[in-house]
Structures are given as structure tokens and as C-alpha cells.
Amino acid sequence: CATYAYYTLGFAKMTGISALWFGLFGNVAVILFAGFLAIHLFPVARIASLLVVPVCIWTAYATLIILGEMKLDKLI
């Protein structure tokens, strides 16, 4: 989490692409991976699986914020 701003801004500076795009793709990757992990953990360790679900929820919320910022900046 602490490095999130550094890598998105670094990639944006290197490529000229908005940091919001990198944040969006990173969030989607986290949601997909955490969802995959939660589904595969459920039969083995239900509590661990349920503890991964908030990661999906929080990242989805953060993704909505990024999409709102992108809309304001007219990137979408």
C-alpha cells in the first residue's frame, strides 16, 4: 500500500500515461487475485477465505474512486 503512489506515479512519468490507468489496472488485478484466492481457500480454510473478502470489497471501493477521478479528468 505504501508504494502504491510511487509505482503509479513512476510509471506515469516514464510512459506519459495517466497514473489513474495504472491504479485502475492494479486494482483490477488485486480484486481478481484476492477473489481467486478466497474461492480456492474456502474449502480448505473458511476463516482465512472470509478474511480475504474484505480486500476485494475495499479494493472495489477504491476502484470506484479511481473511476470517479478518471471521469472528472475526462479519461473515460
Secondary structure, 3 states (H helix, E strand, C coil): CCCHHHHHHHHHHHHCCCHHHHHHHHHHHHHHHHHHHHHHHCCCCHHHHHHHHHHHHHHHHHHHHHHHHHHHCCCC
